[in-house]
Amino acid sequence: MSSAAKDEPGPGPTNVDNSVDPSSQYSPEDLIARSCIEKSSCCSALPLYSIFTKRQKWLTIFLATFAGAFSPLSSFIFFPVVTNLSNSLHVSIAKINLTITSYMIVAGIAPSILGDLADNVGRRMVYILMMAIYCAANIGLALQNSWTALFILRMVQSSGSAATIALGYGVVADIATPAERSEFVSGMVLGPNIATAIGPIVGGALAEYAGWRWIFWLLAALSGICLLFVILLLPETARSIVGNGSKPATGLHRPIASLAFATKSFTKRSEQGAAKPVAPIKEEAASRVFHVPNPLQSLRLLCAKDCILIVLIFGIFYMNLSCVQASTSALFIKIYHISELKAGLAYLPAGVGSIIGAYGAGPLLKYDYGMTARKHGIEINVRSGDDMSVFPIEQARLRSIWYSIGSAALSTIGYGWALHSKAHMAVPLALQFLIGLSTAIIFNSSATLLTDIHPKSPSTASAANSIVRCLLAGLGLAVVQILIDSIGIHWCFTLFGIICLACLGVAWLLCNYGRLWRDEIRTRNVER
């Protein structure tokens, strides 16, 4: 019963008249505060959201970021060897570029299947499956001698790596409360951002001094190490399998080196009553009934207004960053007459900016979350997690995104004009740094918000994000060179910058109507 009903004068009847609207007496902020104060008295009786210790959580995030690095690394390490592959396989560069297109198509589809599978059968088993496929595909790519084999194996390679980031967001949602989630998201995306920065440099160096086959041998070796770590150390985190971690994992769900996760500590804490299952046993059992992965599940999520707007922000900036980086090598070689190896180094500023942005986004989002809670009089519950039905999570996650959107958009416009006017090379490189920095913060903000509003299917939601971002990136990459040739570098990136600025309006809609849309979905009893 709401506290508003208790404040009525006199003893009154036990049944409250439902025609009385409490919102007529209290503002939305007051209702949020009153609801949270009413719940705060019983917060200490609620079970832990996750019984994993801080050290165990960070070890799990390290494994997730290690696996997640292979998705962007497979793309960016490949760019410098396009010409070498064309000469070695005796095909045109256009046909080699076709393997990039096929890679991106699978990268958009695979997460929608594997993400739903991970929400169903658990993260650990899908991680093992993906790393095994990825490692085998790289061995095949290193040994192949035909374009057909390259085309097919690149798609297999993509199927093994594309969903790793989606699963990473799922792991974060499993073990972290909303209040601490941004910190772990920043850690999880650190690996992919580092891979984006060093991929072209490593690829260019290997192509020049060792040959293109060593790129795939390197990826096979690294993924083999990752697979070994996953088998030995990665715990099952899916809440449908182990709840908050207190329900013992069995079979393939249990890591071989289970002592690394202090099973005895789990047992001791369970006896103290801190590790009660977060969901009823019947609900957990029902969620463990296997069903065939449904790729349309991700598309269904896109029908929600808040979901499609969040992934639209992510997708537009992913498209913008992809177009900037895909054109960097050719433009810098043409304008500044540098070698291919030095052109690979031109990717470094954007990569460093992405790393700093990803690392800094965690504390920033955590600060914004606290400020939003304080503004609305909400006491943060780190133990069991805050109630998202009353928390204005859209305002918390998007509180600082305005500055990042403006910075990335204006830097993109300036980048195009700097290249057009042949300014000193330091100018476009500095602007690339700002683009990478701002875009990383936007990625973290929108991806964390997407995870917050889909607590029971975070991997599926991230898969929906992958579909949109790959679709937009593919569209952008298909037209960027056409636009550069037809309207010039300056107007091409001015157009991209204006599209990015339009995301300010999208963010405004989310901040002002996002919670209302969530309430509408909840009234229809749609589970997210």
Steps between C-alpha positions, in 0.01 A plus 500: 500500500633847415597740774258756353212281609631487853501879531121533463340665811306279746497125519311472173400177325755231428422509129630814339293670232686434176348806339729722703814577304799551732680689225252783548654568840864420432745581225673213315818572696308474829343171396841355414647611832203374705501163325872450561479611865220249554718223356818602681388350833498150354813537285721334758277189486540466123755252362826606342472580130818297446714307747812538286769698678656808339809302403292222343294753308808667356656167404178413318498841328864449398408175325200670335710791373771258377241310296327821390822637352493246217193653332658838409852355479392265218378801301774755560797263473366396158491847338878537439529162321231557237756585230728210598211253490392634162847438355547164671163354397505669155163670538388862495490720809123524447470123556708522816275783619206269439634274777482803733136549403420133566678525836280794602180328387572201723609738778151649494315167491705273729440694827123475454532119508781455750374777729163329540680167546717649777195637682356150477780250568752727671798718413779253565393232251450755222839658571666158467314432175588837347869491593535147361338603169708818482830323566427230240397762241827691544703183454309439177555859385874470559516184287260587216614592147181605319259789505202266549654353814583851623140614441345203684746489788469873563129445559576210734755720678236770543249252644753409767585854607206727421291412807782529755419863580128423531583223748727739687208734565301198616772409750502855636124492548530165679749608765464878541220710647390808303697724738831324425422385145664791317833424668500143373373595152800733469730213592327259264533725192863585575623194310302577183621861508863395540455255211363781284808710577772242445334282235606705194852548638552128567343411166720743309818384673425130445402559138826682427745282691343153537220458247122501523473140621660595832204725577275197519760291684520775761120509536490120526762500776333779700154346469640161605638660817165671561316168452727336757436780751124476444497123556713527813376817665180652362207438738141470385331834570163464322234569762268242342762235582667602828276782628716747689785250502384304803347217298777244426598467135528149360652332195642731235364799691767449766858622436773241540695721738193566713720557804604828338153629579505399867221246511551469875441873535173465309388221733587698813310806377201287405486364855496857630189568292661754270480288190137416460386430144366814337219326317253233603612147426211441264594804297862390477404150396266630236765727358736206462271311261689505172348673203639546151674840468273745325680774302170685470506556876751780450285657232201488735690710751550767233124554492527674839538878466772536760703208368502614138601854598788377717640273229447779246736727697754218530463404133537851359823563688628153414433580134678835534806347669514216245491741207770721652731205565429310178600804293797604716772294332414594141444870579821543699708322238348716226514835681819470707692249282590264784577127490247228579675423828477866608138506382438217746642718777243766407237280667674537835353836617141383458586174673666674793200734526269199506698336779500815712130558431408143590702516821370842600138422418472268799562759773300757302192279473534398865509869600198577280310210656568631849407856409173387343414293808578795727290735286195275534558410866579136425724294726729280289481129587832345396417175681191388308477753219266792453143465378512615136121537494532816708856610421540752212782298346482681164583831668787338689667334203450789256578780746838582339448359150413844359861616520631182339252518212589863431874433525494197267275670244695826484833315493377295204408816310836660584680181397355516151591865454851447638569229243342708223722800578807271542568632848798368693457129564486565874164676458295210356678258735404714802141511375505122460604478864197710602272289280627180662479644852145635465370199310626259768305691767187492280541126447533435873205721592259353246614138544471522879152648470400222260618243755314678783162483328547135391622334822367153407623492138810723482679290238192498276470877537867543411440276199225737388753779533743302282241463225435873479864613533623252236219600266577871538876444480460293184287774348752767595798305368317442173451873437792674672740475205221592259427812705869593522536473123176687422472780757848505652652397830379813680132472411502121545603522864287808553202285404606229744546763772150638447353150524686455829365833632147371437562252781458790746128488421493123542665528842248769601211268414651221709556725801148638495292202387716192565354420841146550371567251221641249749187535712282431194696182426474388862121548503480262205695241706774480237815354655832663416 
